[in-house]
Amino acid sequence: MHALVIGAGIGGLSAAIALCRRGHRVTVIERDPTWSVYGVGIIQQSNVIRAMDQLGVLDAFLDAACGFDAVEIYIPDGTRVARIPTPALVEGKPSNVGIGRRALQKVLGDSAKALGAEIRLGVTAEALDQDDTGVSVRFSDETEARYDIVVGADGVYSQSRRMILPDAEMPEFTGQSVWRYNFPRPEGLDALHVYNGPTGVGLVPISADTMYMYATTPEPDNPRYPLQGLAATMRAKLSATAPAIRELAEQITEDAEVVYRPLEGMMVHGPWHKGRVVLLGDAVHATTPHLGQGAGMAIEDALVLAEELSSHDTPEAAFEAYRDRRYERCRYIVEASLAICHGQIGRGPPIDNHKATAEMFAVVSQPI
C-alpha cells in the first residue's frame, strides 16, 4: 500500500519504519519546516529497547544513547529509600536508556529515509476525502495525492483527530508543568534518580558526559513564562527540593536552554480510526511523563499497526484489531501517570513511586 504518515515525530517516524519494513510505500509530512526538536533528553525503558529491536534499529539507537539498569528513589530530604533493578527484555542489552531527543530523531529519521520513506517538511494535510478504495489528500502547498491509508501521528493537538473524530476527547491541562535542563553528568550517576515531593525531580543520564533534569511543578493557573528570566524562574521552582537538587540548580543559568511545558492528558475511549484514516501516539492517548512511557506507547503503536495491517484483508479490520490490542495498555499508562501527577499537586492521594514504577515495569514487559 501507499501510506501517508502525518507527523515526523517519534510515533510518525516509527510508523514509517515499521510500514516500510513490511513492504509498504510511505510518505511522511511534517508541519515544522525546520524539523526542530527540544535539545534535552528522554527516558526510554525496557519495552522501548525491545520495540527498537523489532523495528530493526537497535544498534544505532543504543550507539546514540546511554544505558542503565536501575531506578533510585529519593524522598524530599534527599534520602535514598530504594534502588530498583529494572528487567532487561533484550538479552545482553540495557534495561533502560537516556537519549537526547535530537539524537533519537536522527536515528529514526535516518532509518526511515534509508528504508525509502519520503519525508516532506513544512507541509500539512488540509483535507482528507476518503472512499472505499483510498484517501485523497489536499496539502497546504496546493498539491494533491491519493493514498491507500493515512496515519495521523500529529500529537496531542492532532489536526487529523479533529478531521476524522471531531467529537473525540480533547487534551486537558493537569494543573502541573514540567521543566527540563541539561547538565554535566557527575561520576557515579548510573541510574535514573527520582526525587519524590510536591516538586518531583528526576536526573537521567543521556551520554557519557551529559544528563538532564526534569522537574514537575504545580501550576494551577497554567501560566506562560517569558523566555527572559526563565532560568531564574526554574531555579526558584527548585528552592524547596533536596539539598543535592538545590545545589545542582545553581548551574541553571541559560534562559534559552530551559524547556518548559504545561502537562496535558487525554485518552480517546471510542474508535481510533474512521475508514482508512487511523491515529496513533499522543493523538489518541497523551500521557504525562511521570512513568516515562509516552514515546514508548507511540513506538509500540507503530509496530502493532504495521503488524495488524499485514494480518487483515482490509485496513478497517486491521485498525480495529490494532486498537483492541493497544487500548488497555495505553489507558493504564495514561491513568497511572495522571494519578502520580494528581498525588503530587494534592488533587489525589500521594502515590508511592517505588510501587508505581515496579508495577509499570511489570505491565510493559508483557508482549505488545
ZAGUBA-356091 format. One line per 2 residues: number of its first residue (from 1); their letters; for each residue x, y, z of N, C-alpha, C, CB. Coordinates in steps of 0.1 Angstrom, whole numbers. Glycine has a CB too. Layout:
N
NUM> A> X Y Z X Y Z X Y Z X Y Z  ...
END
This chain:
368
1> MH> 8 -12 0 0 0 0 9 12 0 -9 0 12  3 24 -4 9 37 -2 3 43 10 8 45 -15
3> AL> 11 46 20 6 52 32 12 66 34 11 43 44  3 75 38 7 88 43 8 88 58 -3 99 37
5> VI> 19 93 63 20 95 78 21 109 80 33 87 83  12 114 89 11 129 92 18 131 105 -4 134 93
7> GA> 30 137 105 38 140 117 51 132 117 30 136 129  62 139 117 75 132 117 82 133 131 84 139 107
9> GI> 74 130 141 79 129 155 83 114 157 69 134 165  84 111 170 88 97 173 78 87 168 89 96 189
11> GG> 65 89 170 55 79 166 54 79 151 42 83 172  54 90 144 53 90 130 65 83 123 52 104 125
13> LS> 77 86 127 89 80 122 89 65 124 102 87 127  85 61 136 84 47 140 74 40 130 80 45 154
15> AA> 63 46 128 53 41 119 59 39 105 40 49 118  66 50 100 72 49 87 82 37 86 80 62 84
17> IA> 90 35 96 100 24 96 92 11 96 109 25 108  82 9 105 75 -4 106 68 -7 93 65 -3 117
19> LC> 62 3 87 54 1 74 64 -2 63 46 13 71  75 5 62 84 3 51 90 -12 52 96 13 52
21> RR> 93 -16 64 98 -29 66 88 -40 62 102 -32 80  76 -37 61 66 -47 57 62 -45 42 53 -46 66
23> GH> 70 -37 35 68 -36 21 59 -25 16 63 -48 16  55 -16 25 46 -5 20 54 7 16 36 -1 32
25> RV> 48 15 7 55 28 3 50 39 12 51 31 -12  58 47 18 55 56 28 59 70 25 61 52 42
27> TV> 50 80 26 53 94 26 50 100 40 45 102 15  59 108 45 57 114 58 57 129 56 69 110 68
29> IE> 47 136 62 47 150 61 49 156 75 34 156 55  55 167 76 58 174 89 55 189 88 73 171 94
31> RD> 47 194 98 44 208 97 56 217 99 34 211 109  65 214 107 77 222 110 87 222 99 83 218 124
33> PT> 89 233 92 98 233 81 113 230 85 98 246 73  116 233 98 130 231 102 131 217 109 134 242 112
35> WS> 120 210 111 120 197 118 128 198 131 127 186 109  125 208 139 132 210 151 127 201 163 131 225 155
37> VY> 135 200 173 131 192 184 139 197 196 134 177 182  133 196 208 139 201 221 153 195 222 131 197 233
39> GV> 162 203 228 176 198 229 179 190 242 185 209 229  168 187 249 170 179 262 168 164 259 160 184 273
41> GI> 167 156 269 167 142 268 153 136 270 177 136 277  153 122 269 141 115 271 145 101 276 133 113 257
43> IQ> 137 95 285 139 82 290 132 72 281 134 81 305  139 61 278 133 50 271 136 37 278 139 49 256
45> QS> 125 30 282 126 19 291 127 6 284 115 19 301  127 -5 291 130 -18 286 120 -22 274 129 -29 296
47> NV> 108 -18 275 98 -22 264 102 -14 251 84 -19 268  108 -2 253 112 6 241 124 -1 235 114 20 245
49> IR> 133 -6 243 145 -12 237 141 -25 230 155 -16 249  131 -32 235 126 -44 227 119 -39 214 115 -51 236
51> AM> 112 -28 215 105 -23 203 115 -18 193 96 -11 207  126 -12 197 136 -7 188 143 -20 181 147 1 195
53> DQ> 144 -30 188 149 -43 183 140 -48 172 151 -53 193  127 -47 175 117 -52 165 116 -43 153 103 -53 172
55> LG> 119 -30 155 120 -20 144 132 -22 135 119 -6 149  142 -29 141 155 -31 133 164 -20 134 151 -34 119
57> VL> 163 -12 145 172 0 146 180 0 159 164 13 145  180 -12 166 185 -12 180 200 -8 181 183 -26 186
59> DA> 208 -12 172 222 -9 173 225 6 172 230 -17 163  219 12 162 220 27 160 214 34 172 214 31 147
61> FL> 203 29 177 197 36 189 206 35 201 183 28 192  211 23 204 220 22 216 233 30 214 223 7 219
63> DA> 238 30 202 250 38 200 248 53 203 255 37 185  236 58 202 233 72 204 228 75 218 223 77 194
65> AC> 227 64 226 220 65 239 230 62 251 208 56 240  225 62 263 233 59 275 224 49 283 236 71 284
67> GF> 229 36 284 222 26 291 223 26 306 225 13 285  213 21 313 214 19 327 203 9 332 212 33 335
69> DA> 205 3 343 198 -8 347 191 -7 361 206 -21 347  188 5 365 182 7 378 175 20 379 192 5 390
71> VE> 166 21 389 160 34 392 161 36 407 144 34 388  166 47 411 168 51 425 157 60 430 182 56 428
73> IY> 151 58 441 140 66 446 145 74 459 127 58 450  143 87 459 147 96 470 134 103 476 157 106 465
75> IP> 134 105 489 124 113 495 128 128 495 121 108 509  119 137 498 122 151 496 134 156 504 110 159 501
77> DG> 138 150 515 150 155 522 163 150 515 150 151 536  162 142 505 173 137 497 178 123 501 184 146 499
79> TR> 171 116 511 175 103 515 171 93 504 168 100 528  180 84 500 176 74 491 169 63 499 189 68 484
81> VA> 157 59 493 149 49 500 148 36 492 135 54 503  152 36 480 151 23 472 160 24 460 137 20 468
83> RI> 166 13 456 172 12 443 166 0 436 188 10 444  159 2 426 151 -9 419 158 -14 407 136 -4 416
85> PT> 163 -26 407 169 -31 394 157 -33 384 176 -45 397  160 -29 372 150 -30 361 153 -41 352 149 -16 354
87> PA> 142 -49 348 145 -61 340 147 -57 325 133 -70 341  158 -64 320 160 -62 305 151 -72 298 175 -65 302
89> LV> 147 -67 286 138 -75 277 145 -80 265 126 -68 274  157 -75 262 165 -79 251 179 -84 257 168 -68 240
91> EG> 182 -97 255 193 -103 262 206 -96 258 194 -118 258  214 -92 269 227 -86 266 226 -71 264 233 -92 255
93> KP> 214 -65 265 212 -51 263 208 -44 276 202 -48 251  210 -31 277 205 -25 290 190 -25 291 210 -10 290
95> SN> 185 -23 303 170 -23 305 164 -9 303 167 -28 319  172 1 303 167 15 301 178 22 294 163 22 315
97> VG> 174 33 287 184 43 282 179 57 284 187 40 267  188 66 285 185 80 283 191 84 270 190 89 295
99> IG> 184 92 262 189 96 249 185 111 246 184 87 238  193 119 240 189 132 236 178 131 225 202 140 230
101> RR> 169 140 226 157 139 217 162 142 202 147 150 220  172 150 201 177 152 187 184 140 182 187 164 187
103> AL> 191 133 191 198 121 187 188 110 183 207 115 198  177 109 191 166 99 188 160 102 174 156 99 199
105> QK> 157 115 172 151 119 159 160 115 148 148 134 159  173 117 149 182 114 139 183 99 136 197 119 142
107> VL> 183 91 146 183 76 144 170 72 137 183 69 158  159 77 141 146 73 135 145 79 121 134 77 143
109> GD> 148 91 119 147 98 106 157 92 96 151 112 107  169 89 100 179 83 91 174 69 87 193 82 97
111> SA> 169 61 96 164 48 93 152 48 84 160 41 106  143 57 86 131 58 77 135 61 63 121 69 83
113> KA> 144 71 62 149 75 48 156 64 42 157 88 49  165 57 49 172 46 44 163 35 38 182 40 54
115> LG> 152 33 44 142 23 40 133 28 29 133 19 52  135 40 25 128 45 13 116 55 16 122 34 6
117> AE> 114 58 28 103 68 32 107 81 26 101 68 47  97 88 20 98 102 16 94 111 27 90 105 3
119> IR> 102 121 31 98 130 42 97 144 36 109 129 53  86 150 38 83 164 32 81 173 44 71 164 23
121> LG> 89 184 45 88 193 56 80 206 53 102 197 61  75 212 63 67 224 61 54 222 54 75 234 53
123> VT> 48 210 55 36 207 48 26 201 58 39 196 37  13 205 56 2 199 64 -9 194 54 -4 210 73
125> AE> -17 185 60 -28 180 52 -41 188 55 -31 165 56  -46 195 45 -57 204 47 -70 197 45 -56 215 37
127> AL> -71 186 38 -84 179 36 -81 165 34 -92 185 24  -89 156 40 -89 142 38 -102 137 32 -85 134 51
129> DQ> -103 133 20 -115 129 13 -114 114 10 -119 138 1  -121 106 17 -119 91 15 -132 85 10 -115 85 28
131> DD> -129 73 3 -140 64 -2 -135 50 1 -143 67 -17  -142 40 -5 -139 26 -2 -125 22 -6 -150 18 -8
133> TG> -119 29 -15 -106 24 -21 -94 32 -17 -107 24 -35  -96 44 -10 -84 52 -7 -88 65 -1 -75 53 -18
135> VS> -78 74 1 -79 87 7 -73 97 -3 -73 88 21  -80 107 -7 -75 118 -15 -71 129 -5 -84 123 -26
137> VR> -59 134 -6 -54 144 4 -50 156 -3 -41 138 12  -55 167 2 -51 181 -3 -41 187 7 -63 190 -6
139> FS> -29 191 2 -19 196 11 -18 211 11 -5 190 7  -12 217 21 -10 231 23 -2 238 12 -4 234 36
141> DE> 6 230 5 13 236 -7 6 235 -20 27 229 -8  -7 232 -19 -17 232 -30 -15 220 -39 -15 245 -38
143> TE> -7 210 -35 -6 197 -42 -17 188 -36 8 191 -41  -19 177 -44 -29 167 -40 -23 153 -43 -42 168 -47
145> AR> -27 143 -36 -22 129 -38 -32 120 -32 -8 127 -32  -31 107 -37 -40 97 -32 -32 86 -25 -48 91 -44
147> YD> -38 81 -14 -31 71 -6 -41 60 -3 -26 77 7  -36 48 0 -44 37 5 -48 39 19 -37 24 3
149> IV> -39 44 28 -42 47 42 -35 59 46 -38 35 51  -41 66 57 -34 77 63 -33 74 77 -43 90 60
151> VG> -21 77 83 -18 75 97 -16 89 103 -5 66 99  -24 93 113 -23 106 120 -14 104 132 -37 111 123
153> AD> -2 109 131 7 108 143 12 122 146 20 99 139  2 131 147 5 146 148 2 152 162 -3 153 138
155> GV> 4 143 172 5 149 185 -8 152 193 12 161 185  -7 157 205 -18 159 214 -29 168 208 -14 164 227
157> YS> -25 178 200 -34 187 194 -37 183 179 -30 202 195  -37 170 177 -38 165 163 -49 171 154 -41 150 164
159> QS> -45 176 143 -54 181 133 -61 169 127 -47 190 122  -54 158 125 -60 146 120 -72 141 128 -50 135 118
161> RR> -70 142 141 -81 137 150 -93 147 149 -77 137 165  -91 159 148 -102 169 146 -109 166 133 -97 183 147
163> MI> -102 162 122 -108 160 109 -117 148 110 -97 158 99  -112 137 116 -120 124 115 -128 121 127 -111 113 112
165> LP> -125 126 138 -132 123 151 -135 136 158 -124 113 160  -143 145 152 -144 159 158 -151 159 172 -153 167 149
167> DA> -157 148 176 -164 147 189 -155 139 199 -177 141 188  -143 135 196 -135 128 205 -130 136 216 -123 122 197
169> EM> -125 130 227 -119 137 238 -109 147 234 -114 127 248  -107 157 242 -97 168 239 -87 168 251 -104 182 237
171> PE> -75 172 248 -65 173 259 -69 183 270 -51 177 254  -66 179 283 -69 187 294 -57 190 302 -80 181 303
173> FT> -55 203 306 -44 207 315 -45 200 328 -43 222 316  -34 195 333 -35 187 346 -33 195 359 -24 176 345
175> GQ> -29 208 357 -25 215 369 -10 215 372 -33 210 381  -3 208 364 12 207 366 19 209 353 15 193 372
177> SV> 32 213 354 40 215 343 54 209 345 42 230 339  61 207 334 75 201 335 85 211 330 75 188 327
179> WR> 96 211 337 108 219 334 120 209 331 112 229 345  128 212 320 139 203 317 152 212 315 136 194 305
181> YN> 163 206 318 176 213 316 187 202 316 178 223 327  197 205 307 209 196 306 220 200 316 214 195 292
183> FP> 227 190 321 239 193 330 250 183 326 234 191 345  262 187 331 273 177 331 269 165 339 287 183 335
185> RP> 272 153 335 269 141 342 279 138 353 268 128 333  275 137 366 285 135 376 290 120 376 280 139 390
187> EG> 302 118 382 307 105 383 297 97 392 321 105 389  294 84 389 286 76 397 271 76 394 288 80 411
189> LD> 267 85 386 253 85 382 250 74 372 248 99 376  246 62 377 245 50 369 230 45 368 254 39 373
191> AL> 221 54 372 207 51 372 198 63 371 203 43 386  186 61 368 176 72 369 174 75 384 163 69 362
193> HV> 176 88 388 173 92 402 160 100 402 185 101 407  150 95 410 137 101 411 135 106 425 126 90 408
195> YN> 132 119 426 130 126 439 115 128 441 138 139 440  109 122 451 95 125 454 93 138 461 89 114 463
197> GP> 81 143 461 77 155 467 68 164 459 89 163 470  63 175 465 54 183 457 60 188 444 50 196 465
199> TG> 73 190 444 81 192 431 88 179 429 90 204 432  84 172 419 90 159 415 102 162 407 81 149 409
201> VG> 113 155 409 126 158 401 132 144 397 136 166 410  137 144 385 144 132 380 157 137 374 136 124 371
203> LV> 168 128 375 181 130 369 183 118 360 192 132 379  186 121 347 186 110 337 199 111 329 174 110 328
205> PI> 208 100 330 220 101 321 216 99 307 230 90 325  222 107 298 219 106 283 231 104 275 211 118 279
207> SA> 243 105 281 255 103 274 266 101 284 259 114 263  278 98 280 289 96 289 292 108 297 302 92 282
209> DT> 289 120 292 292 132 300 280 142 302 303 140 292  268 137 298 256 146 300 245 139 306 252 152 286
211> MY> 237 146 315 225 142 320 215 153 318 226 137 335  202 150 320 192 161 320 184 159 333 183 161 308
213> MY> 179 170 337 169 171 349 156 174 344 174 181 359  146 167 349 132 171 347 126 174 361 123 160 340
215> AT> 118 184 362 111 188 374 97 191 371 118 201 381  88 185 379 73 188 377 69 197 389 65 174 377
217> TP> 62 207 385 58 217 395 43 220 394 66 230 393  36 223 405 22 228 405 21 241 397 16 229 419
219> EP> 12 242 388 10 254 380 -5 256 378 18 254 367  -13 258 389 -28 257 388 -34 266 378 -34 259 402
221> DN> -27 278 376 -33 288 367 -28 287 352 -31 302 372  -20 276 350 -14 274 337 -7 286 331 -25 269 327
223> PR> 3 292 338 9 304 334 18 302 322 17 310 345  21 312 314 31 312 304 42 321 308 25 316 290
225> YP> 54 316 309 66 323 314 74 329 302 75 314 323  78 341 303 86 347 292 100 340 292 88 362 293
227> LQ> 106 340 280 119 334 279 130 342 288 124 334 264  129 355 288 138 363 296 135 360 311 137 378 293
229> GL> 145 355 318 144 352 332 139 337 334 134 361 338  138 329 324 133 315 326 142 307 334 131 309 312
231> AA> 155 309 333 165 301 341 163 304 356 179 304 337  162 317 359 159 321 373 146 316 378 160 337 375
233> TM> 136 316 370 123 310 374 124 295 377 113 312 363  131 288 369 133 274 372 141 271 385 140 267 360
235> RA> 151 279 387 159 278 399 150 280 411 171 288 400  141 290 410 132 293 421 123 282 424 125 306 419
237> KL> 118 275 413 109 264 415 115 252 422 104 259 401  129 252 422 136 241 429 141 245 443 148 237 421
239> SA> 136 256 448 142 261 461 138 253 473 137 275 463  128 245 472 124 237 484 126 222 482 109 239 486
241> TA> 135 218 472 138 204 469 150 200 478 141 202 454  154 187 475 165 182 483 178 190 481 168 167 478
243> PA> 187 190 491 199 198 490 207 195 477 208 195 502  208 183 473 216 180 461 210 186 449 217 165 459
245> IR> 197 187 449 190 193 437 191 208 438 175 189 437  190 214 449 192 228 451 206 232 446 189 233 465
247> EL> 216 224 450 230 227 446 231 226 431 240 218 453  225 216 425 226 214 410 219 226 403 219 201 406
249> AE> 208 231 409 201 242 403 209 255 401 189 245 411  219 256 409 228 268 407 234 269 393 239 269 417
251> QI> 235 257 386 240 257 373 230 260 362 246 243 370  218 263 366 207 266 356 209 281 353 193 263 361
253> TE> 215 285 343 218 299 340 214 304 326 233 301 342  211 295 317 208 299 303 194 298 300 216 290 293
255> DA> 187 310 299 173 310 296 169 301 284 168 324 294  176 302 273 173 295 261 174 280 262 181 300 250
257> EV> 181 275 273 183 261 274 172 255 283 197 258 280  164 263 289 153 257 297 142 254 288 148 268 308
259> VY> 136 241 290 125 237 283 113 236 292 127 223 275  103 244 290 91 244 299 79 240 291 89 258 305
261> RP> 71 231 297 59 226 290 48 223 300 62 214 281  36 229 299 24 225 306 21 211 303 12 234 304
263> LE> 16 203 313 13 189 311 -2 187 309 17 181 324  -5 180 298 -18 177 294 -20 162 292 -22 185 281
265> GM> -32 158 295 -35 144 293 -48 142 285 -36 137 307  -49 130 279 -61 127 271 -61 112 268 -62 136 258
267> MV> -73 106 268 -75 92 263 -87 92 255 -75 83 276  -86 88 242 -97 86 234 -103 72 237 -94 88 218
269> HG> -115 72 242 -121 59 246 -129 53 235 -130 61 258  -133 60 225 -140 55 213 -131 50 203 -150 65 207
271> PW> -135 49 190 -127 44 179 -114 53 177 -135 44 166  -104 47 172 -91 54 169 -90 56 154 -79 46 174
273> HK> -100 52 146 -99 54 132 -113 58 126 -94 41 125  -113 62 114 -125 64 106 -122 60 92 -131 79 107
275> GR> -128 49 87 -125 45 74 -110 41 72 -128 55 64  -103 47 63 -89 44 61 -79 54 67 -87 44 46
277> VV> -84 61 77 -75 71 84 -75 66 99 -81 86 83  -63 64 104 -61 59 118 -51 68 125 -56 44 117
279> LL> -53 68 139 -44 77 147 -36 68 156 -53 86 156  -24 74 160 -16 67 170 -9 77 179 -5 58 163
281> GD> -3 72 190 5 81 199 -3 91 206 16 88 191  3 103 208 -4 113 216 -17 118 209 5 125 217
283> AV> -19 115 197 -32 119 190 -44 111 197 -31 116 176  -41 100 203 -52 92 209 -50 89 224 -55 79 202
285> HA> -37 90 229 -35 87 243 -23 95 248 -32 72 245  -25 108 250 -15 117 255 -13 115 270 -18 131 252
287> TT> -1 112 274 1 109 289 11 119 294 7 95 291  10 122 307 20 130 314 33 121 315 15 134 328
289> PH> 44 127 318 57 119 317 61 112 330 68 129 314  52 110 339 56 105 353 60 91 352 44 107 362
291> LG> 56 83 343 61 69 342 71 68 330 50 60 340  74 79 323 83 78 312 79 70 300 96 74 317
293> QG> 66 69 297 62 59 287 55 66 275 53 49 294  54 79 274 47 85 263 52 81 250 47 100 264
295> AG> 65 82 248 72 78 235 71 63 233 86 83 234  73 56 244 72 41 243 59 36 237 75 35 256
297> MA> 48 42 242 35 38 238 33 41 223 24 45 246  38 52 218 37 56 204 45 46 195 42 70 201
299> IE> 57 42 200 66 33 192 59 19 191 80 32 198  54 15 203 46 2 202 34 3 193 42 -1 217
301> DA> 27 14 194 15 16 184 20 13 170 10 30 186  31 19 166 36 18 152 38 3 149 48 26 150
303> LV> 44 -4 157 47 -18 155 34 -26 153 56 -24 166  25 -24 163 12 -32 162 4 -28 150 4 -29 175
305> LA> 4 -15 147 -4 -11 135 1 -18 122 -3 4 133  14 -18 120 20 -24 108 18 -39 108 35 -21 108
307> EE> 19 -45 120 16 -60 121 2 -63 118 20 -65 135  -8 -56 123 -22 -59 120 -26 -56 106 -31 -50 129
309> LS> -19 -46 99 -22 -44 85 -18 -56 77 -15 -31 80  -8 -63 81 -3 -75 74 -11 -87 77 12 -78 77
311> SH> -20 -86 87 -28 -98 91 -42 -97 88 -27 -99 106  -47 -86 81 -61 -85 78 -63 -81 63 -68 -74 87
313> DT> -75 -84 58 -78 -82 44 -81 -67 41 -89 -91 40  -86 -60 51 -90 -46 49 -83 -37 59 -105 -44 49
315> PE> -80 -25 56 -74 -15 66 -84 -14 78 -72 -2 60  -97 -13 76 -106 -11 87 -105 -22 97 -120 -9 81
317> AA> -105 -35 92 -103 -46 101 -90 -45 109 -105 -59 94  -80 -41 102 -66 -40 108 -67 -29 119 -56 -37 98
319> FE> -73 -18 116 -73 -7 125 -81 -11 138 -80 5 119  -92 -18 137 -100 -22 148 -91 -32 157 -113 -29 144
321> AY> -84 -41 151 -76 -51 158 -64 -43 165 -70 -61 149  -59 -33 158 -48 -25 164 -53 -18 177 -43 -15 154
323> RD> -64 -12 176 -70 -5 188 -73 -15 199 -82 3 185  -78 -27 196 -81 -37 206 -69 -41 213 -88 -49 199
325> RR> -58 -42 206 -45 -47 213 -39 -36 221 -35 -51 202  -41 -23 218 -34 -12 224 -42 -5 235 -30 -2 214
327> YE> -55 -6 235 -63 3 243 -60 1 258 -78 0 241  -60 -11 264 -59 -13 278 -45 -9 283 -62 -27 282
329> RC> -35 -12 275 -21 -9 279 -19 6 280 -11 -15 270  -24 13 269 -23 28 269 -31 35 279 -27 33 255
331> RY> -43 29 281 -52 35 292 -45 34 306 -66 28 292  -39 23 308 -32 21 321 -21 32 323 -26 7 322
333> IV> -13 33 312 -2 43 313 -8 57 316 7 43 301  -18 61 308 -24 75 310 -29 77 324 -35 77 299
335> EA> -37 67 329 -43 69 342 -33 67 353 -54 58 343  -24 58 352 -14 57 363 -5 69 364 -6 44 361
337> SL> -1 74 352 8 86 352 0 98 358 12 90 338  -13 99 354 -21 111 359 -23 109 374 -34 111 352
339> AI> -24 97 379 -25 95 394 -13 101 401 -28 81 397  -1 98 396 11 104 402 11 119 402 24 98 395
341> CH> 7 124 390 6 139 389 -3 145 399 1 143 375  -15 139 400 -26 144 410 -21 143 424 -39 138 407
343> GQ> -14 132 427 -9 130 441 1 141 444 -3 116 442  10 145 435 20 155 437 14 169 440 29 156 426
345> IG> 3 172 434 -3 185 435 -15 186 444 -7 191 421  -18 174 451 -29 174 461 -43 172 456 -28 187 469
347> RG> -44 168 443 -57 166 437 -61 151 439 -57 170 423  -52 143 445 -55 129 448 -46 124 458 -54 121 435
349> PP> -47 111 462 -38 106 473 -24 105 467 -43 92 477  -14 107 476 0 105 472 3 91 467 10 109 483
351> ID> 11 90 456 14 77 451 28 73 454 12 77 435  30 61 458 44 56 461 51 53 448 43 42 470
353> NH> 61 61 445 68 60 432 75 46 431 78 71 431  80 41 442 86 28 442 77 17 437 91 24 456
355> KA> 65 17 443 55 7 439 50 10 425 43 7 449  47 22 421 42 26 408 52 22 397 38 41 407
357> TA> 65 24 400 75 21 390 76 6 388 89 27 394  76 -2 399 77 -16 397 65 -22 390 78 -23 411
359> EM> 53 -16 393 41 -21 386 41 -18 371 28 -14 393  46 -6 368 47 -2 354 56 -11 346 51 12 353
361> FA> 67 -14 352 77 -24 345 70 -37 343 90 -25 353  63 -42 353 56 -55 351 46 -54 340 49 -59 364
363> VV> 39 -43 338 29 -42 328 36 -41 314 20 -30 330  45 -32 312 51 -30 299 60 -41 295 58 -17 299
365> SQ> 64 -50 304 73 -61 300 65 -72 293 80 -67 312  51 -71 294 43 -81 287 44 -78 272 28 -80 292
367> PI> 41 -89 264 42 -87 249 32 -76 245 39 -100 242  35 -69 234 26 -59 229 15 -65 220 34 -48 221
END
